[in-house]
Amino acid sequence: MRLQHLLPNQFQKAISQGWPLLVPAGVIEYHGPHMALGLDTLVVDELLERVSARVDSIVAPPFWYGPTGYAVTGANQGTLDVSTERFGRHVKDVLNSFWDMGFKWIIVCIHHQGLDGPEALSIRQAAAEVIFERSHLERGDAWWGKAPLDPKDKVFERIQVWPSVLPAAAAQGVVMADHAGYYETSLLMAAHPELVKLELLGSDAPWFCNAPDSKATQASSEAGNLMWQAMVDAWEADLSRLTRPARPSPTDVTMQGLF
């Protein structure tokens, strides 16, 4: 379910039942002559929409305008860049509001540049600041130092940042470090075929579209569907750790995602 589509009674149900809030985060960036500029955001938004169809959860509107550093192209080819500092402050404001709304779990999904890129680092810093500042505000001085936290107290996990491709999906061969090549092109072909035009890929296409191990011309919707299945399966399994704590999690990305 989409946050912006909820009626008040539906929102209250999600909060009372502890449904996770899933937050897509992406950028506007050139992805070769054959694909839409919003690929990074479109991928995470589609992923979380598919996950929410399997797991009781709410999908928030995306953070569209993340920093790119103009690493691929400049603005003349459709890439947008913003200050990481100001972007992080905006994200922090929004995460604070999600906290106020009462969401027990807030999971931000990143595809662009992985968890160590400027966008993800800005979000991870914002998440850590919200957790520590709100804990101090709500619990007082020495909220951690005065006594060990109850093992059931998951305050450090309340806001997390996860990659689109979790380890379980990577183990099945899904690659995240691929810009406008075989993997990203296949994913978009399977989800939004109208946004991919392989016929526009010529011999003069950028090198990253024709890397030897990831040629975009070899992409297919069939391959993309397999990737989507692996990615959604992995997210469903890891979210079960939050909604059904007794079930062991196959991966541990919690602290990796936060710090």
C-alpha positions as CSV (number, residue, x, y, z in Angstrom):
1,M,0.0,0.0,0.0
2,R,1.1,3.5,-0.8
3,L,1.5,6.0,2.1
4,Q,-0.1,8.8,0.0
5,H,-3.1,6.6,-0.8
6,L,-4.0,5.6,2.8
7,L,-7.2,6.7,4.5
8,P,-6.7,7.6,8.2
9,N,-8.2,4.3,9.4
10,Q,-5.7,2.4,7.1
11,F,-2.8,4.4,8.5
12,Q,-3.8,3.7,12.1
13,K,-4.1,0.0,11.3
14,A,-0.5,0.0,9.8
15,I,0.9,1.8,12.8
16,S,-1.0,-0.4,15.4
17,Q,0.1,-3.6,13.7
18,G,3.7,-2.5,13.3
19,W,3.9,-2.6,9.5
20,P,7.3,-1.5,8.1
21,L,7.5,1.7,6.1
22,L,9.6,1.1,3.0
23,V,11.2,4.3,1.5
24,P,12.6,4.4,-2.1
25,A,15.6,6.6,-2.6
26,G,17.1,7.5,-6.0
27,V,18.3,10.1,-8.4
28,I,17.9,11.5,-11.9
29,E,20.9,10.4,-14.0
30,Y,21.8,9.6,-17.5
31,H,21.7,5.8,-18.2
32,G,22.8,5.6,-21.7
33,P,20.9,6.5,-24.9
34,H,18.4,3.6,-24.4
35,M,16.9,4.1,-20.9
36,A,15.0,6.5,-18.8
37,L,16.8,9.0,-16.6
38,G,15.0,7.9,-13.5
39,L,16.1,4.3,-13.6
40,D,17.7,4.2,-10.1
41,T,14.5,5.5,-8.5
42,L,12.2,3.5,-10.7
43,V,14.0,0.2,-9.7
44,V,13.7,0.8,-5.9
45,D,10.1,2.0,-6.2
46,E,9.1,-1.0,-8.3
47,L,11.0,-3.4,-5.9
48,L,9.2,-2.0,-2.8
49,E,5.9,-2.1,-4.5
50,R,6.4,-5.8,-5.3
51,V,7.6,-6.5,-1.8
52,S,4.5,-4.7,-0.3
53,A,2.3,-7.1,-2.3
54,R,3.8,-10.0,-0.3
55,V,4.5,-8.4,3.1
56,D,2.2,-6.2,5.1
57,S,4.0,-2.9,4.7
58,I,3.6,0.7,3.5
59,V,5.6,2.3,0.6
60,A,6.4,5.9,1.0
61,P,6.9,8.4,-1.9
62,P,10.5,8.3,-3.1
63,F,13.4,10.6,-2.4
64,W,13.9,11.4,-6.1
65,Y,16.5,14.1,-6.1
66,G,19.7,12.5,-4.6
67,P,23.3,13.5,-5.2
68,T,25.1,12.1,-8.2
69,G,28.3,14.1,-8.2
70,Y,27.9,14.3,-12.0
71,A,30.0,11.1,-12.1
72,V,28.4,9.8,-15.4
73,T,27.5,13.0,-17.2
74,G,26.7,16.6,-16.6
75,A,23.4,18.4,-16.6
76,N,23.4,18.7,-20.4
77,Q,22.6,15.0,-20.7
78,G,19.8,15.0,-18.0
79,T,21.8,14.3,-14.9
80,L,20.8,16.2,-11.8
81,D,23.1,16.8,-8.8
82,V,22.4,18.3,-5.3
83,S,24.4,19.1,-2.2
84,T,24.9,16.0,-0.1
85,E,24.7,18.1,3.0
86,R,21.4,19.8,2.1
87,F,20.0,16.5,0.8
88,G,20.9,14.8,4.1
89,R,19.1,17.6,6.1
90,H,16.0,17.1,4.0
91,V,16.1,13.4,4.5
92,K,16.6,13.9,8.3
93,D,13.5,16.1,8.5
94,V,11.4,13.5,6.6
95,L,12.7,10.6,8.8
96,N,11.9,12.6,11.9
97,S,8.4,12.9,10.7
98,F,8.1,9.2,9.9
99,W,9.3,8.6,13.5
100,D,6.6,11.0,14.8
101,M,4.0,9.2,12.8
102,G,4.8,6.1,14.8
103,F,6.4,3.7,12.3
104,K,8.2,1.0,14.2
105,W,10.5,0.1,11.3
106,I,11.6,2.5,8.6
107,I,13.6,0.9,5.8
108,V,15.2,3.1,3.1
109,C,16.1,1.3,-0.1
110,I,19.2,2.4,-2.2
111,H,20.2,1.3,-5.7
112,H,22.3,4.2,-6.9
113,Q,26.1,3.7,-6.2
114,G,25.4,1.2,-3.4
115,L,25.6,1.8,0.4
116,D,28.9,3.7,0.2
117,G,27.9,6.3,-2.4
118,P,27.2,9.9,-1.5
119,E,23.5,9.4,-1.5
120,A,23.5,6.4,0.8
121,L,26.0,8.0,3.1
122,S,23.9,11.1,3.5
123,I,20.8,8.9,4.3
124,R,22.8,6.7,6.7
125,Q,24.1,9.7,8.6
126,A,20.6,11.2,8.8
127,A,19.2,7.9,10.1
128,A,21.9,7.7,12.8
129,E,21.4,11.3,13.9
130,V,17.6,10.8,14.1
131,I,18.0,7.6,16.2
132,F,20.4,9.2,18.7
133,E,18.8,12.6,18.9
134,R,15.3,11.2,19.3
135,S,16.5,8.6,21.9
136,H,18.0,11.4,24.0
137,L,14.9,13.6,23.6
138,E,12.5,10.8,24.6
139,R,14.6,8.9,27.2
140,G,16.8,11.6,28.7
141,D,20.5,11.9,29.5
142,A,22.5,8.7,29.6
143,W,19.7,6.8,27.9
144,W,22.1,4.1,26.8
145,G,24.8,4.5,29.5
146,K,22.7,4.2,32.7
147,A,21.7,0.6,32.1
148,P,21.8,-2.1,29.4
149,L,19.0,-1.8,26.9
150,D,16.4,-4.5,27.0
151,P,17.1,-7.1,24.3
152,K,13.7,-6.4,22.9
153,D,14.5,-2.7,22.6
154,K,15.4,-2.4,18.9
155,V,15.9,1.4,18.8
156,F,19.2,1.1,16.8
157,E,17.3,-0.8,14.1
158,R,14.3,1.4,13.9
159,I,15.7,3.2,10.8
160,Q,17.7,1.2,8.4
161,V,19.2,1.5,4.9
162,W,19.2,-1.5,2.7
163,P,20.6,-2.1,-0.8
164,S,18.2,-3.1,-3.5
165,V,20.2,-6.3,-4.0
166,L,20.5,-8.1,-0.7
167,P,23.0,-10.9,-0.2
168,A,20.5,-13.6,-0.9
169,A,19.8,-12.1,-4.3
170,A,23.5,-11.5,-5.0
171,A,24.1,-15.2,-4.3
172,Q,21.8,-16.0,-7.2
173,G,23.8,-13.8,-9.6
174,V,22.1,-10.5,-9.4
175,V,24.6,-7.7,-9.7
176,M,24.1,-4.2,-8.3
177,A,27.3,-2.6,-9.5
178,D,26.1,-2.3,-13.1
179,H,25.4,1.1,-14.7
180,A,23.1,1.0,-17.8
181,G,24.4,-2.5,-18.7
182,Y,22.9,-5.9,-18.8
183,Y,21.5,-6.0,-15.3
184,E,19.9,-2.6,-15.1
185,T,18.6,-2.8,-18.6
186,S,17.0,-6.2,-18.0
187,L,15.4,-5.0,-14.8
188,L,13.8,-2.0,-16.5
189,M,12.8,-4.0,-19.5
190,A,10.9,-6.4,-17.3
191,A,9.2,-3.7,-15.2
192,H,8.7,-0.8,-17.6
193,P,9.4,-2.0,-21.2
194,E,8.1,1.3,-22.6
195,L,11.1,3.0,-21.0
196,V,13.8,1.0,-22.8
197,K,14.7,1.4,-26.5
198,L,17.5,-1.1,-27.3
199,E,17.5,0.1,-30.9
200,L,19.1,3.3,-29.7
201,L,22.2,1.5,-28.6
202,G,24.9,1.9,-31.3
203,S,28.6,1.4,-31.5
204,D,29.1,4.9,-30.2
205,A,27.2,4.1,-26.9
206,P,29.1,4.9,-23.7
207,W,31.6,2.3,-22.6
208,F,29.5,1.3,-19.5
209,C,26.7,0.2,-21.8
210,N,29.0,-2.2,-23.6
211,A,31.4,-3.4,-20.9
212,P,32.6,-6.9,-21.8
213,D,30.9,-8.6,-18.8
214,S,27.7,-6.5,-18.9
215,K,26.6,-5.6,-22.4
216,A,23.2,-3.9,-22.4
217,T,22.5,-5.3,-25.9
218,Q,22.3,-8.8,-24.3
219,A,19.6,-7.7,-21.8
220,S,16.1,-9.3,-21.9
221,S,12.9,-9.0,-20.0
222,E,13.1,-12.8,-19.3
223,A,16.4,-12.2,-17.5
224,G,15.0,-9.2,-15.7
225,N,12.0,-11.2,-14.4
226,L,14.4,-13.7,-12.8
227,M,16.3,-10.9,-11.2
228,W,13.1,-9.3,-9.8
229,Q,12.1,-12.7,-8.3
230,A,15.4,-13.1,-6.6
231,M,15.4,-9.5,-5.3
232,V,11.8,-9.6,-4.0
233,D,12.4,-13.0,-2.4
234,A,15.4,-11.7,-0.5
235,W,13.5,-8.6,0.7
236,E,10.6,-10.7,1.8
237,A,12.8,-13.0,3.8
238,D,14.7,-10.2,5.5
239,L,11.6,-8.3,6.4
240,S,10.3,-11.4,8.1
241,R,12.9,-10.7,10.8
242,L,11.0,-7.5,11.6
243,T,7.5,-8.8,11.4
244,R,8.1,-12.2,12.7
245,P,11.2,-11.9,15.1
246,A,11.2,-15.6,16.1
247,R,12.1,-16.6,12.5
248,P,15.9,-16.5,11.9
249,S,17.1,-14.0,9.3
250,P,19.2,-15.4,6.4
251,T,21.3,-12.2,6.3
252,D,22.2,-9.4,8.7
253,V,22.3,-6.0,7.0
254,T,21.0,-4.0,10.0
255,M,24.1,-2.4,11.4
256,Q,25.8,-2.4,8.0
257,G,22.9,-0.4,6.7
258,L,22.8,2.1,9.6
259,F,26.4,2.8,10.3
